[in-house]
Amino acid sequence: MKDHTVNFKQCNMLCDKCLINVAKCLSNIHGLEALEISLKSKKIKIIYNDTTISKKMIKDKVNETILTGKVKNIYSFSS
């Protein structure tokens, strides 16, 4: 199965709680190969091999997790 790499900047990730919640949210991705999150640079890098999710889906769930302060399941398509 082909690995997918997603890199993006999450400007509203401001504190350690945001970082922890984002890590929990993204750690549920099926076929997760690597996860790098930097609070200082606000950059996120994910390498995974699941073809059922897109970069937009990942970014939306990360943003929702930060805005609500609650860990969101990446595979839950309703808010």
C-alpha positions, 0 to 999 in steps of 0.5 A: 500500500502506498504511503501518503504524506501530509504537511501543513501549518496549523496557526491556531495551535497555541498551547500544550493542550492543543498539541496533546489533543491534536496528537491524540486525534491524529494517532487514530489514523489507520496505517499511521507510519509517522507523526511529527507535531511542532508547537513552536513552528505550528507544523504538522507532518503525517505519513500514513497508508489509509486511502479512505481519508484526505488531507482536507479531512485531516485538516478539518478534524485537527481544526475542530479538535483545537477549536472545541478543546476535545479530541475528534475522531478522524473517521467521524464525518459528522461534527 
